């Protein structure tokens, strides 16, 4: 109760006061992430475990209906510009996050924040949405350390593999202060809206400029000891905990067999009319904003930085 009151007071303070106060409370305890390996999911088993974990957590939080399919997934997950990061203990997925690179399909946030995203696109910035955060209940006591490693892994992937200009997130208003002060996200929506993708839960749109975040982190955490600096933590190479692709040209995870497995029924509404992965690529190339090159190879080449506008805004 006391901690909750302190947080409420801090959130009401001006940013120049609340920011340093919040960052002072950061403690990166590597020992609490011991035994957890963070990687990009690249097998059917890892992806299924991640999608099921998100579904279970979202149902409990009211972000998804119980009668929905038991894996939370959408058609954009089959694109090579999407990656799901998992934290594993042995074969068990204990935390997951997914990043979706912009494409002619748009992003889930376009359902509610299309104006804000289009403002970024008009500046010729390539954006990616991070979402589908879920952690296993048994690891909630290690939440901060495990979550920080997951955040580091997915931001490193966005920076080094996707090479996006901005990552965007839709955040519950009560968590805005964490992303603003610890990771230096900026609010890009002027109001709280009902985010359709999570059962109309209240949300605020935020963005992190990936082209300037390293310098901003350096300045914000200047003089802080290693265990209290997200900048130092992000720069630290830690192959025992984080295993990411070495380059952006890694092979796409999804193939026709994967598509058929996750979208088992041909009348599954999540297929959005696509009967196969080949159909998905054909639709993608026919949408406004696409290069129109056609075929699987053209889409796989987009796993690097795309050229031109992604969505007709």
C-alpha positions, 0 to 999 in steps of 0.5 A: 500500500505504501509503495503504491502511494509513493508511485502515485506521488512520483507519477504526479511530479514533473518529469525533470524530478520524477525521471531521476527519482525513478531511475534511481530505483532501478536495480539490475540483479543478474543473479535473478535471471540466472538460468534463463536464456533469451533468444529469438524463437525459431522452432514450432515448439518455442513459438507455440509455447510463447503464443499459448503463454500470451493467451493465458496471461491475456485472458487473466488480465481481460485483454482477450476472451476465453473463447478465443483460440488458445494461441494469441497470434495474427497473420503478421506473425508469419512475415519475416519482419516479425520476431518473437523473443522468448526467455527459456529455462530448459525447454520452458518458455517463461517470458515472451515479447514479439516485435512486428516490423511495419509492412503494407499490412500495417501494425496492430496499433493502426487499429487505434493509433493510425494517425500517430503512426502515419505521422512517423511514416510520413517522415520516412521512418521505418517503425516496428511495434513491440507487444504481446508481453507475457511472463509465467506466474512462477517467475513473477518474483524475478519479474524485474530482472527477467523483464529487463533482459527480455526488453534488452533482447528485443530492443537489441534485435530492433536495433541490430537486425531489423534496423528500425528507426522507431519502436512503438508500443501501446501501454496501459496508462498506469505503466507509462511512467516506467517506459518514459523514465527507465527506457526514455520512450516518448508519448505520441498520443495526446489522450488515453484510448481504447485499444481494440487489439486488447479488448478495448483496454485503455492505452497510450501510444509511445515511441522510442527513437532507436537512432538516438536512444543510446546517446539519450540513455548515456546521458540519463544514466551518466554517473550511475553504477553498473547495476543501476544503469540501463545504458551500461546493461544494454551495452554489456555483451552477455552470451550466457543470457542472450543469444540473438542472430548475428546478422539481419539476413537470418532465415525466416522462421515460418514456412508452409508447414508452420503456416498450416500448423498455426492456422489449422482450419482454412476458415480460421478468421485469423487467416484473413482469406490467405490459404497459404504462406504463398497467398500471404506473400501475394496479397502483401505484394498487391497492397498499396505501399508494396514494391509489387515485386511478387513472390516469396523471395521478394518478401524475404528480402524485406527482412532487412530494411524496407524501401519506400512507404509501408502503408498508404497513410 
